[in-house]
C-alpha cells in the first residue's frame, strides 16, 4: 500500500523513502499502472540540469537517506531484491553529485572568462609544449633591434631585364 504525501511517497509496509522529483523513469520490472516500481526511480541527468542547486542538494540528501535505509535493511536481512537497489541508489547519488560539480564549473568558467588568470583546473589541458608555445600576439612581436634593422636596411629591390 502506498500513500501519497505532498512531495514524498512512503511505502507503509517498510517505510522506504520513494521520492517524487519531477518525471523519473522507473527501473526494473513490475511497473504498475501508475508507473511506480517498488518506489525506486532512475534519476536522469538532463532533468537534473534544469533544477536549482537547492533542489539538487535536497534531492541528494533524500537519496542518501534512502541509501542509509537500504543499508539498514541489508543488515536486518531484507529480501535480495532490496539489496540490488543499493547500487542503483549509489549511481543516482553519483549522478546528482556530477551534475552539481558540472554546473559549478560552468559558472566558474563564466566568472573567470573576463579575468586575466583562471584557476589551473579551469584552464585548457592541451599538451605541455602547446601550453608553453607563443600565442598569436607574442609571435608577431619584433624586438627593438630587429625593428631598427628593418628600418635602416630594408629589403633590396632589383630591376632585372627580361
Secondary structure, 3 states (H helix, E strand, C coil): CEEECCCCEEECCCCCECCCCCCCEECCCCCCCCCCCCCCEECCHHHHCCCCHHHHHHHHHHHHHHHHHHHHHHHHCCCHHHHCHHHHHHHHHHHHHHHHHHHHHHHHHHHHCCCCCCCHHHCCCCCHHHHHCCCHHHHHCCCHHHHHHHHHCCCCCCCCCC
